[in-house]
Amino acid sequence: MNKRRANQNLRRKADLDKGLLNRPWHSKAYHRHFEGYTEVETVNPKGKVVIQRIYTGDYYRLDLPRKKRVGLRIVYALLWLAACALFGFAASRPIGANMTWYLAIVQMLTVCALAGLLFSLISHCTAPRDMTVGDWKSASVNLKRRAVYAALFLELNAFATGVYLLLKGDRWGTHLLVIVLYVLSGLLLVVMNRLEDNAPYLTIPSTQSAPPEGSYIDA
């Protein structure tokens, strides 16, 4: 991976020297979207300059047999569903903590984080066998990152509920149950993060060679 990054940095430096990466449309978002591609400017029969993009970056492959790949994704889906179920049950309990404005804000942010994680999970399940760097980041990197974010918000629910309980001392049994459910739901997403972090991925160089006049796009 370090050698690959070094080669990409050398290509990027060469492109900078040629002025190929200083065009006004090369924003950060542009580089993230087309990372791993090499751009070549050509002139079509009408005399218009068009950009042809060739993927010359590395491909990433989840190095597991098909049944294990499917099984892993089923586990991810079950972990997400279980975390949502525990969170939903805890957040719907008619207790004092769930009636406070600050916990309502945390719960809303948690819903957004769980929704974002769902999008990453869908990307993971629909990703091609050999993923471009963009596919890999959408499927694997974002899945790990968003699982951590959602887990942190779930644990923040537990913390806020605990603060309310210490300050008000209201219905200890139910509040403690809700705290435990929030903690467990967050831990489920930590498990998801750890599973994906330890999943074996192969790095496969592209068979497409970059044209000498092309501009390699790196994030």
Steps between C-alpha positions, in 0.01 A plus 500: 500500500785739581665426164170562321453832678857600420445426131177700502677794664770488232235502227321785673824702525567442130148618418544809714826577319312477169217714634247224447354517850464877513188518287208684660274192499742289703336561838541269798158350435600440137815317609310286749239406240748407225783374721704231326410613149735646241364778282595544138382792290397408145335687216183349356406519127316828567821658627381512862742411778365212709643326803542123495543333839681167536513323835868430570491480880491189716199274539390364838347159551350347814707182517228262619302222329160606377309331786718671760462837327123463504511376859710795611256746345205322662678536834547873433131537419397312815732711715353819353142378549570390858664833582201688354254280689675549834530873441137534393375306802714701741415837346125426509485426872276753685767617742614844604832489316332434166285810553795739527596730214870410504438127473251566219778674306740210560235251391436695180872500421511127575222435249698694238817302581315168473351609166847592371630161611214334311608672178856372551365152570304509174815612317689210656235247396474630142871562438655313204742212560797713397449849638660821386648715774178703500286185534726372778483824697120514466457138600771427756660822625170683543340195662770490768494876555122530519471199729729679745305827472167324559647306794626823658157662472338193654741512792431873531132410548604276787717774650227764477248261656744426781551872566124550521468205737769633733345846505134398533515152656175408324396136429845347542409155372357612164772761446773245567337259255494771233867581565593134458306480172674808362841359597424162345380655174821700474712193569329315214621765257849483649491128414404593144793740479742237632374232260544726199837625623625140516341393171767388249526723194727436204658791315513426126685735263303612197597344167439835330816700450485877540562691174815713529302814417227419753435659840467258793231604750584443866300602805 
